[in-house]
Amino acid sequence: MWINFFRLRLFCCLLAVLMVLVLVINVTQVEYLDHETVSAMFIDSSGQFVSSQVSGISRNPYCGYEHQTLSSWERMEEDSLLAALQWQVPDMGPVPFLKSTDPSSSYFVILNSAAFFKVGSQLEVLVHVQDFQRRPKKYGGDYLQARIHSPKLQAGAVGRVVDYQNGSYKVFFTLLWPGKVKVSVSLVHPSEGIRVLQHLQEEKPDRVYFKSLFRSGRISETTECNVCLPGSLPLCNFTDLYTGEPWFCFKPKKLPCSSRINHFKGGYLKGLVTAAENAFFQSGVNIKVPINSSGPDWVTVIPRRTKDLVEFNLGSPKNVGPFLAVDQKHSILLRYRCHGPPIRFTTVFSNELRYVANELNGIVGGKNTVVAIAVWSHFSTFPLEVYIRRLRNIRRAVVQLLDRSPKTVVVIRTANAQELGPEVSLFNSDWYNFQLDTILRKMFSGVGVYLVDAWEMTLAHYLPHKLHPDEVIVKNQLDMFLSFVCPLET
């Protein structure tokens, strides 16, 4: 009896050791996969997202973001986002201006122009790009925007551009309304200009600088501020205690950090590009210039309710807020304030600097609560990791809000296209904003929020692109917003 008991005990011990060994091996494999490879999403030649294995995703060393503490899931997500935004521009070495993309000699053709179209049909357009010597280009990387529109109907839609990396691009449109529909294709930036923008994004993230005023009594000092600051001078640490969003200012020589009064844009750095690089950013030459069609550029395809809002004048600065309006008839209270730094439109008092995530955490929520968020433009000069971090904090707060109050409606406005010139392109290019827009859509996919697609609304519209779109476009955005808030007539 004792012999059998001893054998059973020995067997159980051996089994336990074996289970521990298996567990250690599995954990080691998981850690190896977590550090070496991650599952990510790429765009294939047809423009569709496909799963792949990403290894060795490079991170921007800006402000030590590559060393930030992330969970395995957050690291995987960030790798996936950065991989999906890898812009394929071949390293051709220095390219002379005459061999760069010339929109005036490039052209597009409607592939199925003779077909009989119905609403819902797909239209395909092939774009061929050439250089200033009228020679076909052999590589891709150009940033194109394409749309279909009917000016009389004030209707428009955006096309999906696929880069074949050989100087040819195909654009796919879905025909959404009947009548005469015109096709428009524009070169936003040549691939040679995109390489310059990539370099600025990686090497010059501080090309917009910010400042704060410190004051105590009759003594005042102004110092530079940013997400991080170079050198070894003493700093004031204004990192948000809850979200961990970093923000620093050089410490005043005679005043304490607690004497900070405001935040404002200091300015834009000059001399960022060489004369040769500057040639790739010429208004009317290669910045948002239309590409003509080699044949027909069109095909034939066989009530706003008033809100009685009354604004209360709080004496707040323009754009900054806070703003307040009330509609007593419909029991509506509307509040607005700007997001936390970086902000570059005007001076903001320090006690008005609020992070979106913190504001969301202060909202009770419920079926009568609607939250609208717009965060993108002021991040265009920073590495993508800075924007990812900000959205990660906002997304966490949104998830928590929806967990405690599932009937809360959360609406996010996407980025939009804007007018571009040689200087604006270096700081707020549509190419930068396209990246931010893509990140926003991916990070909030499946979260349970609604999107007001300002990107498509501005890109598809016949009106010129503006950072702050014209009234008719804003009305369209508001109509879409209200369709989420009031989906049914009551």
C-alpha positions in Angstrom: 0.0 0.0 0.0 2.8 2.4 0.9 4.7 1.5 -2.2 1.7 2.4 -4.4 1.2 5.7 -2.5 4.8 6.6 -3.0 4.6 5.8 -6.8 1.4 7.9 -7.1 3.1 10.8 -5.3 6.2 10.6 -7.5 4.0 10.5 -10.6 2.1 13.7 -9.5 5.4 15.5 -8.9 6.8 14.6 -12.3 3.5 15.7 -13.9 3.7 19.0 -12.1 7.3 19.6 -13.2 6.3 18.8 -16.8 3.4 21.3 -16.7 5.7 24.0 -15.4 8.3 23.4 -18.2 5.5 23.6 -20.8 4.2 26.8 -19.3 7.8 28.4 -19.3 8.3 27.4 -22.9 5.0 28.9 -24.0 5.6 32.1 -22.1 9.1 32.4 -23.7 7.6 31.9 -27.2 4.9 34.5 -26.5 7.5 37.0 -25.3 9.7 36.3 -28.3 6.8 36.9 -30.6 5.9 40.1 -28.7 9.4 41.5 -29.1 10.3 40.3 -32.5 7.2 40.2 -34.7 3.7 41.6 -34.5 0.6 41.1 -36.6 -0.2 44.1 -38.7 -2.4 45.4 -41.6 -1.0 46.4 -44.9 -2.5 47.6 -48.2 -2.0 45.3 -51.1 -1.9 46.3 -54.8 -5.7 46.4 -55.0 -5.9 48.8 -52.2 -7.3 46.3 -49.8 -6.0 45.8 -46.2 -4.3 42.4 -45.8 -2.8 40.8 -42.7 1.0 40.4 -42.6 3.8 39.9 -40.2 5.8 43.1 -39.4 9.2 43.0 -37.9 11.7 45.7 -37.1 9.2 48.6 -37.1 11.4 51.7 -36.7 10.3 54.3 -34.2 11.0 58.0 -34.2 13.5 58.7 -31.3 11.8 62.1 -30.7 11.4 62.7 -27.0 12.2 59.1 -26.2 8.9 57.9 -27.6 10.6 54.7 -28.6 11.2 54.0 -24.9 7.7 54.8 -23.7 6.1 52.1 -21.5 3.4 50.3 -23.5 1.5 47.1 -23.0 2.0 44.3 -25.5 -1.4 45.1 -27.0 -0.5 48.9 -27.3 2.9 48.1 -28.8 1.2 45.7 -31.3 -1.3 48.4 -32.2 1.3 51.1 -32.6 3.4 48.9 -34.9 0.3 48.1 -37.0 -0.5 51.8 -37.3 3.0 52.8 -38.2 3.3 49.9 -40.7 0.0 50.8 -42.4 1.4 54.4 -43.0 4.7 53.4 -44.6 4.6 55.6 -47.7 6.4 53.8 -50.5 8.8 56.3 -51.9 11.9 54.6 -53.5 15.3 56.0 -52.5 16.4 57.3 -55.9 19.0 59.6 -54.4 18.9 63.3 -55.3 16.4 63.8 -58.2 16.7 67.0 -60.3 13.6 69.1 -60.6 13.1 68.3 -64.3 12.8 64.6 -63.5 10.2 65.1 -60.8 6.5 64.7 -61.4 4.9 67.3 -63.7 1.1 67.4 -63.3 0.7 69.5 -66.4 2.2 66.7 -68.6 0.6 63.9 -66.6 -2.9 62.6 -67.6 -5.7 60.3 -66.7 -8.2 58.3 -68.7 -11.6 56.8 -67.7 -11.1 53.1 -68.4 -14.8 52.1 -68.7 -16.2 55.3 -70.1 -18.2 53.5 -72.8 -20.0 51.4 -70.2 -23.6 52.0 -69.2 -23.6 53.3 -65.6 -26.2 53.0 -63.0 -26.2 54.4 -59.5 -24.0 52.2 -57.4 -21.7 51.2 -60.4 -18.0 51.4 -60.0 -15.9 53.8 -62.2 -12.2 53.2 -62.8 -9.7 55.8 -63.8 -6.1 55.2 -64.7 -3.5 57.9 -64.0 -0.1 58.2 -65.8 2.4 60.6 -64.3 5.3 62.1 -66.3 8.2 64.4 -65.5 8.9 67.9 -66.8 10.7 66.4 -69.8 7.4 64.6 -70.6 8.9 61.2 -69.9 6.9 58.6 -68.1 8.0 58.1 -64.5 9.1 54.6 -63.5 8.3 54.8 -59.8 5.5 55.9 -57.6 5.1 57.7 -54.3 3.2 60.7 -55.5 0.3 61.9 -53.3 -2.8 62.2 -55.5 -6.4 63.3 -54.6 -9.3 62.3 -56.8 -13.0 63.0 -56.7 -16.2 62.8 -58.7 -18.6 65.7 -58.5 -21.7 67.4 -60.0 -21.5 71.1 -59.3 -25.2 71.8 -60.1 -26.3 69.2 -57.6 -23.5 70.3 -55.1 -22.7 66.6 -54.8 -19.3 64.9 -54.7 -17.5 61.7 -53.6 -13.9 60.7 -53.1 -12.0 58.0 -55.0 -9.7 55.3 -53.6 -6.2 55.7 -55.1 -4.0 52.6 -55.6 -0.2 53.2 -56.3 1.3 50.5 -58.6 4.8 51.8 -57.9 5.6 52.2 -61.6 4.3 55.6 -62.4 0.7 54.5 -62.9 -2.2 54.8 -60.4 -5.7 53.5 -60.5 -8.6 55.3 -58.9 -11.9 53.6 -58.0 -15.1 55.5 -57.6 -18.6 54.4 -56.5 -21.2 56.4 -58.5 -23.7 57.5 -55.9 -26.2 59.8 -57.8 -27.7 60.1 -61.3 -26.8 62.7 -63.9 -23.6 64.1 -65.4 -20.7 63.2 -63.1 -17.2 64.8 -63.6 -13.9 63.3 -62.6 -11.1 65.4 -61.2 -7.6 64.3 -60.2 -4.9 66.5 -58.6 -1.3 66.1 -57.7 -0.9 67.3 -54.1 2.8 66.6 -53.8 5.3 64.8 -56.1 7.1 61.8 -54.6 10.2 63.9 -54.5 8.4 66.4 -52.2 7.1 63.6 -50.1 10.6 62.5 -49.3 11.3 66.0 -48.1 8.2 66.0 -45.9 9.2 62.6 -44.5 12.6 64.0 -43.6 11.0 67.0 -41.8 8.6 64.7 -39.9 11.5 62.6 -38.7 14.3 65.2 -38.2 12.5 68.5 -37.6 9.5 67.8 -35.4 10.1 71.1 -33.5 9.7 73.3 -36.6 6.7 74.9 -34.9 7.7 76.2 -31.4 5.6 77.3 -28.5 6.0 79.7 -25.6 4.6 80.5 -22.2 4.5 83.7 -20.2 5.5 83.6 -16.6 4.6 86.5 -14.4 4.7 87.5 -10.7 4.1 91.1 -9.8 6.1 93.3 -12.1 8.5 90.6 -13.1 7.7 88.6 -16.3 9.6 86.2 -18.5 8.8 84.3 -21.6 10.3 80.9 -22.3 10.0 78.2 -25.0 7.9 75.1 -24.5 7.3 71.8 -26.3 6.6 68.1 -25.8 10.3 67.9 -25.1 13.2 70.4 -25.1 16.8 70.0 -26.1 19.9 70.8 -24.0 20.5 70.7 -20.3 18.9 73.9 -19.1 16.5 73.6 -16.1 12.9 72.7 -17.1 9.4 73.2 -15.8 7.5 70.0 -16.0 3.8 70.5 -16.9 3.2 66.8 -17.7 -0.5 66.0 -17.0 -0.7 63.9 -13.9 -3.5 61.7 -15.1 -2.8 61.0 -18.8 0.9 61.4 -18.6 0.9 63.7 -21.7 4.3 65.4 -21.6 4.7 69.2 -21.8 7.8 71.2 -20.7 9.0 74.8 -20.7 12.4 76.2 -20.0 12.4 77.4 -16.4 12.4 81.2 -16.0 15.6 82.6 -14.5 13.9 84.6 -11.8 10.4 83.1 -11.5 9.0 79.7 -10.2 7.3 77.3 -12.6 4.0 77.9 -10.8 3.9 81.5 -12.2 3.0 80.3 -15.7 0.2 82.5 -17.1 -0.5 81.2 -20.6 0.5 79.1 -23.6 0.9 80.4 -27.2 2.5 79.7 -30.5 6.0 81.1 -30.8 6.3 80.8 -34.5 7.6 78.6 -37.4 11.2 77.8 -38.2 12.6 79.2 -41.4 15.2 77.7 -43.8 14.0 74.2 -43.4 14.7 73.1 -47.0 17.4 73.6 -49.6 16.9 75.6 -52.8 16.8 72.3 -54.7 14.2 70.8 -52.3 12.2 74.1 -52.4 11.6 73.5 -56.2 9.3 70.6 -55.2 6.9 73.0 -53.4 5.8 75.6 -55.9 2.2 76.9 -56.0 0.7 76.5 -59.4 3.5 74.1 -60.5 3.4 71.0 -58.2 1.3 71.7 -55.2 -2.4 70.7 -55.6 -2.3 71.1 -59.4 -5.1 69.4 -61.5 -4.1 66.6 -63.8 -6.0 66.8 -67.1 -7.8 64.0 -68.8 -6.6 62.6 -72.2 -10.2 62.1 -73.2 -13.7 62.6 -71.7 -13.5 63.6 -68.0 -17.2 62.9 -67.3 -19.8 60.1 -67.5 -23.6 60.0 -67.4 -25.2 58.0 -64.7 -28.6 56.4 -65.7 -35.3 70.1 -44.0 -33.1 71.5 -41.9 -34.8 72.0 -38.5 -33.8 75.2 -36.6 -32.3 74.9 -33.1 -33.2 77.9 -31.0 -29.7 78.3 -29.5 -28.8 81.4 -27.6 -25.1 81.9 -26.9 -23.9 83.2 -23.6 -21.0 85.6 -23.9 -18.4 84.5 -21.5 -15.8 86.8 -22.8 -13.6 83.9 -24.0 -11.0 84.4 -26.7 -11.9 83.3 -30.2 -11.2 79.6 -30.9 -10.1 78.9 -27.3 -13.3 79.1 -25.4 -14.9 78.0 -23.2 -18.2 78.8 -25.0 -21.7 78.1 -23.8 -25.1 78.1 -25.5 -28.6 77.1 -24.4 -31.8 76.1 -26.2 -34.5 76.3 -23.5 -37.2 75.2 -25.9 -35.6 71.8 -26.6 -33.6 71.5 -23.3 -30.2 71.7 -24.9 -27.0 72.8 -23.2 -24.0 73.2 -25.5 -20.4 73.5 -24.2 -17.1 74.0 -26.1 -13.5 74.2 -25.2 -10.2 73.7 -27.0 -8.0 70.6 -26.4 -4.7 70.7 -24.5 -1.3 71.6 -25.9 0.1 71.7 -28.5 -2.2 74.6 -29.6 -1.0 77.1 -32.2 -3.9 79.4 -33.0 -3.7 81.9 -30.2 -2.7 82.6 -26.6 -4.4 80.3 -24.0 -4.5 81.0 -20.3 -2.8 78.2 -18.3 -5.9 77.5 -16.2 -7.9 76.9 -19.5 -5.6 74.2 -20.8 -7.6 71.0 -20.6 -6.8 67.6 -22.0 -9.7 65.9 -23.8 -9.3 62.6 -21.8 -9.6 64.5 -18.5 -12.7 66.3 -19.7 -14.3 63.0 -20.7 -13.6 61.6 -17.3 -15.6 64.4 -15.8 -18.7 63.6 -17.9 -21.5 61.4 -16.3 -22.9 60.6 -19.7 -26.3 59.0 -20.6 -28.9 59.0 -23.3 -29.2 62.8 -23.3 -25.4 63.4 -23.6 -23.6 63.9 -26.9 -19.8 64.4 -27.0 -18.1 65.8 -30.2 -14.3 65.5 -30.5 -11.9 67.0 -33.1 -8.2 66.6 -32.6 -5.7 66.5 -35.5 -4.5 69.8 -37.1 -2.1 70.9 -34.3 -0.3 67.6 -34.4 0.7 67.7 -38.1 4.3 68.7 -37.4 5.0 66.0 -34.8 6.1 62.4 -35.3 3.1 60.1 -35.5 3.9 58.6 -32.1 2.9 61.8 -30.4 -0.5 61.7 -32.0 -0.9 58.0 -31.3 -0.3 58.7 -27.6 -2.8 61.5 -27.5 -5.5 59.4 -29.2 -4.7 56.4 -27.0 -5.5 58.5 -23.9 -8.6 59.9 -25.5 -9.8 56.4 -26.6 -9.3 55.0 -23.1 -11.4 57.8 -21.7 -14.1 57.2 -24.4 -14.2 53.5 -23.6 -14.6 54.2 -19.9 -17.4 56.7 -20.6 -19.2 54.2 -22.8 -18.7 51.5 -20.2 -20.4 53.5 -17.5 -22.9 55.2 -19.7 -23.5 53.0 -22.8 -26.2 55.3 -24.3 -23.8 58.3 -24.6 -23.3 59.4 -28.2 -19.7 60.1 -29.1 -19.0 61.7 -32.5 -15.5 62.3 -33.8 -14.8 64.7 -36.6 -12.0 63.6 -39.0 -9.3 65.8 -40.5 -10.0 67.8 -43.7 -8.1 68.9 -46.8 -6.8 72.5 -46.9 -5.3 75.0 -49.2 -1.5 74.6 -49.6 1.4 76.8 -50.5 5.1 76.3 -50.4 5.4 77.3 -46.7 2.2 75.7 -45.5 3.1 72.4 -47.1 6.1 72.1 -44.7 3.9 72.4 -41.6 0.4 71.4 -42.4 0.4 69.4 -45.7 -2.5 67.3 -46.6 0.0 64.4 -46.7 0.7 64.9 -43.0 -3.1 65.2 -42.2 -3.8 62.1 -44.3 -1.6 60.2 -42.0 -3.3 61.6 -38.9 -6.7 60.9 -40.4 -5.8 57.3 -41.1 -4.5 56.8 -37.5 -7.7 58.3 -36.1 -9.9 56.0 -38.1 -8.0 52.9 -37.2 -7.6 53.6 -33.5 -11.4 54.3 -33.1 -12.5 51.4 -35.3 -14.9 49.2 -33.3 -14.9 51.5 -30.3 -18.6 52.5 -30.8 -18.2 56.0 -31.9 -19.6 57.9 -34.9 -17.4 59.6 -37.5 -18.2 62.8 -39.3 -16.1 62.3 -42.5 -14.8 65.8 -43.0 -12.0 64.4 -45.1 -14.3 63.1 -47.8 -16.7 66.1 -47.5 -13.9 68.6 -48.3 -12.1 66.4 -50.8 -15.2 65.6 -52.9 -16.6 69.1 -52.8 -16.2 71.6 -55.7 -15.3 74.5 -53.4 -11.6 75.2 -52.9 -9.9 73.4 -50.0 -9.6 75.4 -46.8 -8.4 74.6 -43.3 -11.7 76.0 -42.1 -14.2 74.9 -44.8 -16.9 77.2 -46.3 -20.4 77.3 -44.8 -22.0 74.8 -47.2 -19.5 72.1 -46.2 -19.9 72.9 -42.5 -23.6 72.5 -42.9 -23.1 69.1 -44.5 -21.0 68.2 -41.5 -23.6 69.4 -39.0 -26.3 67.5 -40.9 -24.3 64.3 -40.6 -23.6 65.0 -36.9 -27.3 65.6 -36.3 -28.2 62.3 -38.1 -26.2 60.5 -35.4 -27.8 62.6 -32.5 -31.4 62.4 -33.8 -31.6 59.3 -36.1 -35.4 59.3 -36.0 -38.0 62.1 -36.2 -39.8 62.4 -32.9 
